[in-house]
């Protein structure tokens, strides 16, 4: 009698297990899609009194709702940057900031609720003729600039200390125990 109960219970458990495994499971289709577009032209060069700045491989990444085709997150800009010190002084670079302009030269504002990351910090001292290569990573672009296709120019602001740097060496004559 006991063996019969165990056999029936074992048969029920295995039957329920197999029946549960054979059910077709539905998977949901993604509701968002990431679109990456290259900026035209893909390479730009800007000269100033103290620097030569080259931007390359600039790409805009947007996350779009598949059904409504609306941009759901703040678009991001990624690419490479190459900064050359063309002055005769050591220049201490603090950051690179970007400003997005429309066809009339007016800055395109971020809407409320958008993430704002327009600064890429560097903190690097460049000697005369020295080159710094880095990446611009996840800097944000106003949604309006992409949605309305109003982006005409990107203004680069290089934040640096223009005076020659004076450094001192200090010697501690004390012992640490």
C-alpha positions as a Markdown table, in Angstrom:
| # | Residue | x | y | z |
|---|---|---|---|---|
| 1 | Unk | 0.0 | 0.0 | 0.0 |
| 2 | Unk | 2.7 | 2.4 | 0.9 |
| 3 | Unk | 4.7 | 1.7 | -2.3 |
| 4 | Unk | 1.5 | 2.3 | -4.3 |
| 5 | Unk | 1.1 | 5.8 | -2.7 |
| 6 | Unk | 4.7 | 6.6 | -3.3 |
| 7 | Unk | 4.4 | 5.4 | -6.9 |
| 8 | Unk | 1.2 | 7.5 | -7.5 |
| 9 | Unk | 2.8 | 10.6 | -5.9 |
| 10 | Unk | 6.0 | 10.2 | -7.9 |
| 11 | Unk | 3.9 | 9.8 | -11.2 |
| 12 | Unk | 1.9 | 13.0 | -10.3 |
| 13 | Unk | 5.0 | 15.0 | -9.6 |
| 14 | Unk | 6.7 | 13.9 | -12.8 |
| 15 | Unk | 3.5 | 14.5 | -14.8 |
| 16 | Unk | 3.1 | 18.0 | -13.4 |
| 17 | Unk | 6.8 | 18.7 | -14.0 |
| 18 | Unk | 6.7 | 17.6 | -17.6 |
| 19 | Unk | 3.3 | 19.4 | -18.2 |
| 20 | Unk | 4.8 | 22.6 | -16.8 |
| 21 | Unk | 7.9 | 22.4 | -18.9 |
| 22 | Unk | 6.0 | 21.9 | -22.2 |
| 23 | Unk | 4.0 | 25.1 | -21.8 |
| 24 | Unk | 5.0 | 27.6 | -24.4 |
| 25 | Unk | 6.5 | 30.7 | -22.8 |
| 26 | Unk | 5.9 | 34.0 | -24.3 |
| 27 | Unk | 8.8 | 36.5 | -24.6 |
| 28 | Unk | 8.1 | 40.2 | -24.9 |
| 29 | Unk | 9.6 | 42.1 | -27.7 |
| 30 | Unk | 11.9 | 45.0 | -26.8 |
| 31 | Unk | 10.1 | 48.3 | -26.4 |
| 32 | Unk | 13.1 | 50.5 | -26.9 |
| 33 | Unk | 15.8 | 50.6 | -29.6 |
| 34 | Unk | 19.1 | 52.3 | -29.6 |
| 35 | Unk | 20.0 | 54.2 | -32.8 |
| 36 | Unk | 23.6 | 55.3 | -33.5 |
| 37 | Unk | 24.2 | 58.0 | -36.2 |
| 38 | Unk | 27.4 | 59.5 | -37.4 |
| 39 | Unk | 27.7 | 63.3 | -37.4 |
| 40 | Unk | 28.4 | 64.9 | -40.7 |
| 41 | Unk | 31.3 | 65.6 | -41.3 |
| 42 | Unk | 32.8 | 62.8 | -39.2 |
| 43 | Unk | 36.0 | 64.8 | -38.6 |
| 44 | Unk | 36.4 | 68.5 | -37.7 |
| 45 | Unk | 39.4 | 70.7 | -36.9 |
| 46 | Unk | 39.5 | 74.0 | -35.1 |
| 47 | Unk | 42.5 | 76.3 | -34.6 |
| 48 | Unk | 43.0 | 79.0 | -32.0 |
| 49 | Unk | 45.9 | 81.1 | -30.8 |
| 50 | Unk | 47.1 | 78.4 | -28.4 |
| 51 | Unk | 45.6 | 75.1 | -29.6 |
| 52 | Unk | 44.7 | 72.9 | -32.5 |
| 53 | Unk | 41.6 | 70.8 | -31.6 |
| 54 | Unk | 40.5 | 67.8 | -33.8 |
| 55 | Unk | 37.3 | 65.9 | -33.3 |
| 56 | Unk | 36.8 | 62.6 | -35.0 |
| 57 | Unk | 34.4 | 59.6 | -35.1 |
| 58 | Unk | 31.6 | 61.7 | -33.6 |
| 59 | Unk | 28.5 | 59.6 | -33.1 |
| 60 | Unk | 25.1 | 60.4 | -31.6 |
| 61 | Unk | 23.3 | 57.6 | -29.7 |
| 62 | Unk | 19.6 | 57.9 | -29.1 |
| 63 | Unk | 17.2 | 55.6 | -27.3 |
| 64 | Unk | 13.8 | 55.5 | -29.1 |
| 65 | Unk | 10.5 | 53.9 | -28.2 |
| 66 | Unk | 9.8 | 51.4 | -31.0 |
| 67 | Unk | 6.0 | 52.0 | -31.2 |
| 68 | Unk | 5.8 | 55.8 | -30.9 |
| 69 | Unk | 9.3 | 56.6 | -32.4 |
| 70 | Unk | 9.8 | 59.2 | -29.7 |
| 71 | Unk | 13.2 | 59.7 | -28.1 |
| 72 | Unk | 12.9 | 58.4 | -24.5 |
| 73 | Unk | 16.4 | 59.3 | -23.1 |
| 74 | Unk | 18.7 | 62.3 | -23.5 |
| 75 | Unk | 20.8 | 61.7 | -26.7 |
| 76 | Unk | 24.5 | 61.1 | -26.1 |
| 77 | Unk | 27.6 | 62.2 | -28.1 |
| 78 | Unk | 30.7 | 60.1 | -28.2 |
| 79 | Unk | 33.9 | 60.5 | -30.2 |
| 80 | Unk | 37.6 | 61.2 | -30.2 |
| 81 | Unk | 39.4 | 64.4 | -29.4 |
| 82 | Unk | 43.0 | 65.4 | -30.1 |
| 83 | Unk | 44.4 | 68.6 | -28.6 |
| 84 | Unk | 47.8 | 70.0 | -29.6 |
| 85 | Unk | 49.5 | 72.8 | -27.7 |
| 86 | Unk | 50.7 | 75.3 | -30.4 |
| 87 | Unk | 51.8 | 78.0 | -27.9 |
| 88 | Unk | 55.3 | 78.5 | -26.4 |
| 89 | Unk | 54.0 | 78.0 | -22.8 |
| 90 | Unk | 52.9 | 75.0 | -20.8 |
| 91 | Unk | 49.1 | 75.1 | -20.7 |
| 92 | Unk | 47.1 | 73.4 | -18.0 |
| 93 | Unk | 43.9 | 72.0 | -19.6 |
| 94 | Unk | 41.0 | 71.8 | -17.1 |
| 95 | Unk | 38.0 | 70.7 | -19.3 |
| 96 | Unk | 36.3 | 70.7 | -22.7 |
| 97 | Unk | 32.7 | 72.0 | -22.8 |
| 98 | Unk | 30.4 | 71.8 | -25.8 |
| 99 | Unk | 27.6 | 74.2 | -26.8 |
| 100 | Unk | 25.0 | 73.1 | -29.4 |
| 101 | Unk | 23.9 | 75.8 | -31.8 |
| 102 | Unk | 21.1 | 76.0 | -34.4 |
| 103 | Unk | 21.3 | 77.5 | -37.9 |
| 104 | Unk | 21.0 | 81.0 | -36.6 |
| 105 | Unk | 23.8 | 80.5 | -34.1 |
| 106 | Unk | 21.5 | 80.4 | -31.1 |
| 107 | Unk | 22.2 | 77.9 | -28.3 |
| 108 | Unk | 19.8 | 75.0 | -28.2 |
| 109 | Unk | 18.5 | 74.6 | -24.7 |
| 110 | Unk | 17.9 | 71.4 | -22.8 |
| 111 | Unk | 14.3 | 70.6 | -21.8 |
| 112 | Unk | 13.4 | 70.1 | -18.2 |
| 113 | Unk | 14.0 | 66.5 | -17.1 |
| 114 | Unk | 16.9 | 66.0 | -19.5 |
| 115 | Unk | 20.3 | 64.9 | -18.2 |
| 116 | Unk | 22.9 | 67.6 | -18.9 |
| 117 | Unk | 26.5 | 66.5 | -19.3 |
| 118 | Unk | 28.3 | 69.1 | -21.5 |
| 119 | Unk | 31.7 | 69.0 | -19.8 |
| 120 | Unk | 34.5 | 66.4 | -20.3 |
| 121 | Unk | 37.2 | 67.0 | -17.6 |
| 122 | Unk | 40.8 | 66.5 | -18.5 |
| 123 | Unk | 43.2 | 68.1 | -15.9 |
| 124 | Unk | 46.3 | 67.7 | -18.0 |
| 125 | Unk | 49.3 | 70.0 | -18.5 |
| 126 | Unk | 50.5 | 70.2 | -22.1 |
| 127 | Unk | 54.0 | 71.3 | -23.0 |
| 128 | Unk | 54.6 | 73.2 | -26.2 |
| 129 | Unk | 54.0 | 71.0 | -29.2 |
| 130 | Unk | 52.6 | 68.2 | -27.0 |
| 131 | Unk | 49.5 | 66.3 | -28.1 |
| 132 | Unk | 46.7 | 64.9 | -25.9 |
| 133 | Unk | 44.4 | 62.3 | -27.4 |
| 134 | Unk | 41.3 | 61.3 | -25.5 |
| 135 | Unk | 37.6 | 60.4 | -25.9 |
| 136 | Unk | 34.4 | 62.4 | -25.4 |
| 137 | Unk | 32.2 | 59.9 | -23.7 |
| 138 | Unk | 28.5 | 60.2 | -23.0 |
| 139 | Unk | 28.2 | 64.0 | -23.4 |
| 140 | Unk | 24.5 | 64.8 | -23.8 |
| 141 | Unk | 22.8 | 66.7 | -26.6 |
| 142 | Unk | 19.4 | 68.4 | -26.2 |
| 143 | Unk | 16.6 | 66.3 | -27.5 |
| 144 | Unk | 15.3 | 69.2 | -29.6 |
| 145 | Unk | 18.6 | 69.3 | -31.6 |
| 146 | Unk | 18.0 | 65.7 | -32.7 |
| 147 | Unk | 14.2 | 65.5 | -32.9 |
| 148 | Unk | 13.8 | 68.7 | -34.9 |
| 149 | Unk | 17.1 | 68.3 | -36.7 |
| 150 | Unk | 18.1 | 71.8 | -35.8 |
| 151 | Unk | 21.7 | 71.1 | -34.8 |
| 152 | Unk | 23.9 | 73.1 | -37.2 |
| 153 | Unk | 27.1 | 73.7 | -35.2 |
| 154 | Unk | 28.9 | 72.5 | -32.1 |
| 155 | Unk | 30.9 | 75.1 | -30.3 |
| 156 | Unk | 34.0 | 73.8 | -28.4 |
| 157 | Unk | 35.2 | 75.7 | -25.3 |
| 158 | Unk | 38.6 | 74.7 | -24.1 |
| 159 | Unk | 39.0 | 75.6 | -20.4 |
| 160 | Unk | 42.7 | 76.0 | -19.5 |
| 161 | Unk | 45.1 | 78.0 | -17.4 |
| 162 | Unk | 47.2 | 80.2 | -19.8 |
| 163 | Unk | 50.0 | 81.3 | -17.5 |
| 164 | Unk | 53.2 | 79.2 | -17.3 |
| 165 | Unk | 53.0 | 76.9 | -14.4 |
| 166 | Unk | 55.4 | 77.2 | -11.5 |
| 167 | Unk | 56.0 | 74.1 | -9.5 |
| 168 | Unk | 57.9 | 73.7 | -6.3 |
| 169 | Unk | 59.5 | 70.8 | -4.6 |
| 170 | Unk | 59.2 | 70.6 | -0.9 |
| 171 | Unk | 61.4 | 68.4 | 1.3 |
| 172 | Unk | 60.2 | 67.1 | 4.6 |
| 173 | Unk | 63.1 | 66.7 | 7.0 |
| 174 | Unk | 61.0 | 64.9 | 9.6 |
| 175 | Unk | 61.0 | 61.2 | 10.2 |
| 176 | Unk | 57.7 | 59.2 | 10.2 |
| 177 | Unk | 57.6 | 56.4 | 12.8 |
